[in-house]
Amino acid sequence: MRKALFGRCALGAAISLTGSVCLGAAGGSAASASSSPITIGFISDITGVAASTFQDSPGGAQARIALQNAQGGVDGHKIKLVVEDDQSSPSTNQTVSEDLVQNKGAFGVIDYSAFTFGGYKYLQQQGIPVTGGGFDGPEWNAQPNVNMFDTAPPLDGLIDGSYYAADPTKIYKSLGIHKVAGLAYGISQSSQQSIKSIFSVLPSSKCYENLSVPFGGVDFTADVLQVKQAGCDTVIGSFVDASDIALSQAVKNAGIKAKQIYFTGYDQNVLGSPNARAAADGDYFTAAINFTTPNTATQDMLKALKKYDPSYKGGIPDYGLYGAYLSADLMIKGLELAGKNPTRSAFITNLRKVKSYNAGGILPGTTLFTGFGTAGIVPKTLCGYYMQLKGTQFHVVTGKAICGKAVPVAPS
């Protein structure tokens, strides 16, 4: 999951277009001079244990690409999106990655999955540009994976021997957080590191830790008993929505008067479910984007989702939906920089020169693509939002983005 101390239905082939890309030689796949369509693959956890967060993600990519096609595409090339479901499985992620390249003619791949770590090596070996969210593991900023571009600063892997995180001291102090219980998935290194980073930056806050929760797990009976016995005043879960809601309900059922913070769950799915809303009432959620009081760029994004994604009925997009939209936006950015007849190598080389990406003003901070594999790729400050659910509405804590100094965290 997105290691943020500040928080990151299958529609099939989203855009049906004829034509294919021409496969180049050593320079990589190239679009022909006749402005033929460019095929882009999309992989996510549409079914399986991570589907509670990612099942609607194809619609986000569909909307951003449909918007671009309505504006003429990229240098006259329309974009064809081919959707694959990795079924929340690392091995299936590799299988569908190979299928997209070998059989579907994908120029690049949007790999927006909690299991990208299953197929990334194949895509790197083939020189395929990959965009997405680096919440699944450390590969997004590790050599030799220069072909991989995370929409957010890469905080889920070692960089020059350290992890990086936003210093949460100020916001924790303002919320009255002192004794923290942190829980993470055992299968996900980034989920675990999100909790480890908190305790590394604020070691005195550690009250209880469980880094071996089954992915998608919903039984927290034993955990909450230990949290209660330890007297923790805050519970933090690095999970997908289903686990967030289950843990929050378990905490409340146990009569624990603790603050709760989650890295997903700021979305309409929670607001639209009376049971989920009741379970999460009063909880805090980190968010990369402010949909509660959106700026102009975010309003435009919501309009595109409403127009081009048939499944989107309004409200706050979830992590799967908006993250897929941003991942598609970054893929389009790379295509624009690759030239009129783009090659994979030109895409990778030119996007690596970008020093400031914020999805046209949607993101509160900036992402760097220079300095790959070094501390130079980490912005000096990391920004995001804290949202609190009160009744039927999310409220922006402090009313604005919260930024913290990026600090190195020694591996534990």
C-alpha positions in Angstrom: 0.0 0.0 0.0 1.1 3.6 -0.5 3.6 4.3 2.2 2.2 7.7 3.0 2.3 9.2 6.5 0.1 11.5 4.4 -1.8 9.4 2.1 -2.4 6.8 -3.2 -16.4 -2.8 -12.0 -14.5 -4.3 -14.9 -15.3 -2.2 -18.0 -13.4 -4.4 -20.4 -11.3 -2.8 -23.2 -12.2 0.8 -22.4 -11.8 2.4 -25.8 -12.4 0.3 -28.9 -10.3 1.4 -31.8 -8.9 -0.4 -34.7 -5.3 -0.5 -35.7 -2.1 -1.4 -33.8 1.4 -0.1 -33.2 4.3 -1.1 -35.3 6.9 -3.1 -33.5 10.3 -1.5 -33.8 13.7 -3.0 -33.3 16.3 -2.1 -30.7 14.8 1.4 -30.3 11.6 -0.1 -29.0 8.0 -0.1 -30.2 7.2 2.9 -32.3 4.0 4.5 -33.6 3.9 4.8 -37.4 4.0 8.1 -39.2 0.4 7.5 -40.3 -0.8 8.4 -36.8 -2.1 4.9 -36.1 -3.5 4.3 -32.7 -1.2 3.5 -29.8 -2.1 0.5 -27.7 -1.7 0.9 -23.9 -2.2 -2.0 -21.5 -3.9 -1.6 -18.2 -3.5 -4.1 -15.3 -5.3 -4.0 -11.9 -6.9 -6.1 -9.2 -10.4 -6.1 -10.7 -11.2 -9.3 -8.8 -9.6 -11.1 -5.8 -8.5 -9.9 -2.3 -7.6 -6.4 -3.4 -10.8 -5.8 -5.5 -12.5 -3.8 -2.7 -10.1 -0.9 -3.6 -9.3 -1.6 -7.3 -12.3 -3.1 -9.0 -13.4 0.3 -10.4 -9.9 1.3 -11.5 -10.3 0.6 -15.3 -12.9 3.4 -15.4 -10.3 5.9 -14.2 -7.9 5.1 -16.9 -10.7 5.0 -19.4 -11.9 8.5 -18.5 -8.4 10.1 -18.8 -7.7 8.4 -22.1 -11.2 9.1 -23.5 -10.6 12.8 -22.6 -7.3 12.8 -24.5 -8.8 11.1 -27.5 -11.6 13.7 -27.6 -8.9 16.3 -27.8 -7.3 14.6 -30.8 -5.1 12.1 -29.0 -1.3 12.6 -28.8 0.2 14.1 -31.9 -2.7 12.7 -33.9 -2.4 9.2 -32.4 -5.5 8.0 -30.7 -5.0 5.7 -27.7 -6.5 2.2 -27.4 -6.7 0.9 -23.9 -6.6 -2.9 -23.3 -7.7 -4.0 -19.8 -6.3 -7.0 -17.9 -7.3 -8.4 -14.5 -4.5 -9.9 -12.5 -7.0 -11.3 -10.0 -4.9 -10.0 -7.1 -2.2 -12.5 -7.9 1.6 -11.9 -8.5 1.8 -14.8 -11.0 -1.2 -13.6 -12.9 0.2 -10.1 -13.0 3.2 -11.6 -14.9 1.0 -13.7 -17.2 -1.1 -10.7 -18.2 2.0 -8.5 -18.6 3.4 -11.0 -21.1 0.0 -11.2 -22.9 -0.2 -7.5 -23.3 3.2 -7.2 -24.9 3.4 -10.4 -26.9 -0.3 -10.7 -28.0 -2.0 -7.3 -27.6 0.8 -5.1 -29.0 1.0 -2.8 -26.0 3.4 0.1 -26.4 3.3 0.8 -22.7 1.6 -0.6 -19.6 -0.3 1.1 -16.8 0.2 -1.3 -14.0 -2.0 -0.1 -11.2 -2.0 -3.1 -8.9 -1.1 -4.2 -5.5 0.8 -7.1 -7.2 2.9 -5.3 -9.8 5.9 -7.0 -8.2 4.8 -10.2 -9.9 5.3 -9.0 -13.5 7.6 -5.9 -13.4 10.8 -7.9 -14.3 9.4 -9.0 -17.6 8.3 -5.5 -18.5 11.7 -4.1 -17.6 13.5 -6.7 -19.6 11.4 -5.8 -22.6 12.0 -2.1 -22.2 8.2 -1.4 -21.7 7.3 2.0 -20.2 5.3 1.5 -17.1 3.3 4.0 -15.1 1.3 3.5 -12.0 1.3 3.8 -8.2 4.4 2.4 -6.4 2.4 1.2 -3.4 3.1 -2.5 -4.0 6.8 -2.8 -3.4 10.3 -1.2 -3.7 10.8 -1.9 -7.4 9.6 1.5 -8.6 12.8 3.3 -7.8 15.3 0.4 -7.9 17.8 -0.2 -10.6 17.6 -1.4 -13.4 13.9 -0.4 -13.5 14.3 3.0 -15.1 11.3 2.2 -17.2 8.9 2.5 -14.2 7.3 5.8 -13.3 5.3 6.3 -10.1 2.8 9.2 -10.0 3.9 10.0 -6.4 7.3 10.3 -4.9 8.8 6.8 -4.6 8.8 6.1 -0.9 8.3 2.3 -0.8 11.9 1.2 -1.4 15.4 1.8 -0.2 17.1 4.9 -1.7 20.8 5.2 -1.0 20.4 2.9 1.9 17.4 4.6 3.5 13.6 4.8 3.2 12.0 8.2 3.2 8.9 9.5 4.9 7.1 12.7 5.7 7.8 13.8 9.3 4.4 13.5 11.0 5.4 15.2 14.3 3.4 18.3 13.8 0.1 16.7 12.7 0.4 14.0 15.3 0.9 16.6 18.0 -2.1 18.6 16.8 -4.3 15.4 16.9 -3.1 14.4 20.3 -1.4 11.2 19.1 1.0 9.6 21.5 0.8 5.8 21.7 0.3 4.1 18.2 -0.8 0.6 17.3 0.3 -0.1 13.7 -1.0 -3.0 11.5 0.2 -4.0 8.0 -0.2 -6.9 5.5 2.4 -9.7 5.8 2.7 -10.2 2.1 3.2 -6.5 1.3 6.7 -5.0 2.0 5.4 -1.5 1.3 2.5 -2.0 3.7 4.9 -3.1 6.4 7.3 -0.3 5.7 4.6 2.3 6.1 4.2 1.2 9.7 7.9 0.7 10.3 8.6 4.3 9.1 6.2 5.8 11.6 7.9 4.0 14.5 11.3 4.9 13.1 10.6 8.6 12.9 8.7 8.5 16.2 10.0 5.5 18.1 8.5 6.5 21.4 5.0 6.3 19.9 5.2 2.5 19.4 2.5 0.8 21.4 1.5 -2.3 19.4 2.6 -3.7 16.1 1.3 -6.5 13.8 3.0 -6.7 10.4 1.6 -10.1 9.4 -2.1 -9.5 8.7 -3.3 -11.7 5.8 -3.9 -9.5 2.7 -7.6 -8.5 2.8 -8.0 -9.8 6.3 -11.1 -8.8 8.2 -10.7 -10.6 11.6 -9.0 -8.4 14.1 -10.4 -9.8 17.3 -7.0 -10.8 18.7 -5.4 -7.5 17.7 -7.9 -5.2 19.3 -7.7 -7.1 22.6 -3.9 -6.5 22.7 -4.4 -2.9 21.6 -6.8 -2.4 24.5 -4.5 -4.1 27.0 -1.6 -2.0 25.8 -3.6 1.3 26.2 -2.9 2.6 22.7 -4.5 5.9 21.9 -4.2 5.6 18.1 -4.7 2.8 15.6 -3.1 3.0 12.1 -3.9 0.4 9.4 -2.1 0.2 6.1 -4.7 -1.7 4.2 -7.3 -1.8 1.4 -10.9 -0.6 2.2 -12.3 -4.0 3.4 -9.7 -4.4 6.1 -9.9 -0.7 7.1 -13.6 -1.0 7.8 -13.3 -4.3 9.6 -10.5 -3.0 11.9 -12.4 0.2 12.6 -15.5 -1.7 13.6 -13.5 -4.1 15.7 -11.9 -1.2 17.6 -15.3 0.3 18.3 -16.8 -3.0 19.3 -14.1 -3.5 21.8 -14.9 -0.1 23.4 -11.5 1.3 22.6 -11.6 5.1 22.5 -8.7 5.5 20.1 -8.1 7.7 17.1 -7.9 5.7 13.9 -5.9 6.6 10.7 -6.1 4.7 7.4 -4.3 5.2 4.1 -7.4 4.2 2.0 -11.1 4.8 2.6 -11.5 8.4 1.7 -14.1 7.6 -1.0 -17.8 7.4 -1.9 -17.8 3.7 -1.3 -17.5 4.3 2.4 -20.0 7.3 2.4 -22.5 5.3 0.3 -22.6 2.3 2.7 -24.4 2.9 6.0 -22.5 0.1 7.7 -19.1 1.3 6.5 -19.9 4.9 7.3 -20.9 4.0 10.9 -17.8 1.8 11.3 -15.5 4.6 10.2 -17.3 7.6 11.8 -14.7 9.8 13.4 -11.8 8.1 11.7 -9.0 9.9 9.8 -7.9 9.1 6.3 -4.9 10.3 4.4 -5.5 11.5 0.9 -3.4 12.5 -2.1 -6.2 14.7 -3.5 -8.7 17.0 -2.0 -12.1 16.1 -3.4 -14.0 17.7 -0.6 -13.1 21.3 -1.6 -11.6 20.6 -5.0 -9.5 23.1 -7.0 -10.1 23.8 -10.7 -7.8 21.0 -11.9 -9.5 18.5 -9.6 -13.0 19.7 -10.7 -12.0 19.0 -14.3 -10.9 15.5 -13.4 -14.3 14.9 -11.7 -16.1 16.2 -14.9 -14.1 13.8 -17.0 -14.9 10.8 -14.8 -18.6 11.8 -14.9 -18.6 12.1 -18.7 -16.4 9.1 -19.7 -16.8 6.5 -16.9 -20.3 5.0 -17.0 -19.9 3.4 -13.6 -19.0 6.7 -11.8 -22.1 8.3 -10.3 -20.4 11.2 -8.6 -18.9 11.8 -5.2 -15.4 11.1 -4.0 -13.5 8.6 -6.2 -11.7 5.9 -4.4 -8.0 5.1 -4.4 -8.4 2.7 -7.3 -10.4 5.1 -9.5 -8.4 8.3 -9.1 -5.1 6.5 -9.0 -5.8 4.9 -12.3 -6.8 8.3 -13.7 -3.5 9.8 -12.6 -1.5 6.8 -13.9 -3.1 7.2 -17.3 -2.3 10.9 -17.2 1.3 10.1 -16.6 1.3 7.7 -19.5 -0.1 10.4 -21.7 2.6 12.8 -20.5 5.3 10.3 -21.5 3.8 9.9 -24.9 3.7 13.6 -25.4 7.4 13.9 -24.6 8.3 10.9 -26.8 7.7 12.8 -30.0 5.4 12.6 -33.0 6.4 9.0 -33.7 7.1 7.8 -30.2 9.5 5.0 -29.3 9.6 3.3 -26.0 13.2 4.4 -25.5 12.3 8.1 -26.2 9.4 7.8 -23.8 11.6 6.6 -21.0 14.5 9.0 -21.7 12.5 12.1 -22.0 10.1 11.5 -19.1 13.2 10.9 -16.9 14.1 14.5 -17.5 10.9 15.9 -15.8 11.6 17.6 -12.5 8.1 18.6 -11.6 4.9 16.6 -12.2 1.6 17.3 -10.4 -1.0 16.0 -12.9 -1.8 19.5 -14.1 -2.3 20.9 -10.5 -4.4 18.0 -9.1 -1.6 16.9 -6.7 -0.6 19.2 -3.8 3.1 18.4 -4.1 5.4 17.5 -7.0 6.9 14.3 -8.2 10.5 14.2 -9.6 11.6 11.7 -12.3 15.3 12.8 -12.3 17.8 11.3 -10.0 16.4 7.8 -10.4 17.7 5.4 -7.8 19.2 8.1 -5.6 18.0 10.4 -2.9 17.8 13.2 -5.5 14.4 11.8 -6.6 12.8 12.6 -3.3 11.3 16.1 -3.0 12.4 18.2 0.0 8.8 18.2 1.4 6.0 15.7 1.0 2.4 17.0 0.9 -1.0 15.5 1.3 -4.3 15.8 3.2 -5.8 14.4 6.3 -9.6 13.9 6.1 -11.9 13.1 9.0 -15.3 11.4 8.5 -18.0 13.0 10.6 -21.4 11.6 10.1 -22.1 11.7 6.4 -19.2 14.0 5.3 -15.4 14.1 5.1 -13.8 17.3 6.5 -10.4 18.6 5.5 -8.2 18.6 8.7 -6.6 22.1 9.0 -8.5 23.1 5.8 -5.5 22.7 3.5 -2.7 20.3 2.4 -0.3 19.3 5.2 3.4 19.2 4.2 6.2 17.5 6.1 9.9 17.5 5.6 11.1 14.3 3.8 13.3 12.5 6.3 15.5 9.4 5.8 14.4 6.3 7.7 17.0 3.6 8.4 15.8 0.1 7.4 14.8 -2.1 10.3 
